[in-house]
Amino acid sequence: SYELTQPPSVSVSPGQTASFTCSGDNLGHKSASWYQQKPGQSPVLVIYQNDNRPSGIPERFSGSSSGNTATLTISGTQAMDEAVYYCQAWDRSTAVFGGGTKLTVL
Amino acid sequence: EVQLVESGGGLVQPGGSLRLSCAASGFTFSSYWMNWVRQAPGKGLVWVSRIDIDGSSTTYADSVKGRFTISRDNAKNTLSLQMNSLRAEDTAVYYCARDGPAAGAMDVWGQGTAVTVSS
């Protein structure tokens, strides 16, 4: 079955850039989405189709994809961005989520 | 306001059944594919099932295939998940999520309903 791999944690200082990677076989030929989930809350879509932001998502969130890796970037990270970030893609009519990366803003 | 509200969770014994519901409001429910996604305590998100706009096409994760059934009632703006032969490993918060207009991205999520399978 298809798998998406994410590092378990990322730490940044406020104002710095946080990058999250998501690796999967031929992921660059799929459409990757990214979700933010804060403790006790439901997930929120922050990036869709690799590099598109839904309305209401701050411009500091951006995405890219190439080869086997999709990347979520938060520029000028704020304390409110502390959360777990999940990537997701579809493979043969099945949605697959990565294991999630916990962002700590030091 | 676009909203999804799940209900029907609770405590059930192994081997038992439960039916979850998701009430949609604030958008044209019949125009969107819908999903169920679950999250075990302290764990990540796991997709469970998806249904097309009129219920004619459904897909399931291997872990629930043959035990869970997704359905929808467009007249009542309601998505359902019938869960049979429940196992301890089905214990999770279950979210319904809307397939957004962009290539399978889930753009609206409910607050979730908790299912506990235990004797």
Interface residues (C-beta under 8 A of the other chain):
Chain A: S1 S31 S33 Y35 Q37 S42 P43 V44 L45 Y48 Q49 N52 P54 V84 Y86 Q88 W90 S93 T94 A95 V96 F97 G98 G99 G100
Chain B: N35 V37 G44 L45 V46 W47 R50 T59 A61 D62 Y95 A97 G100 A102 A103 G104 A105 M106 D107 W109 G110 Q111 G112
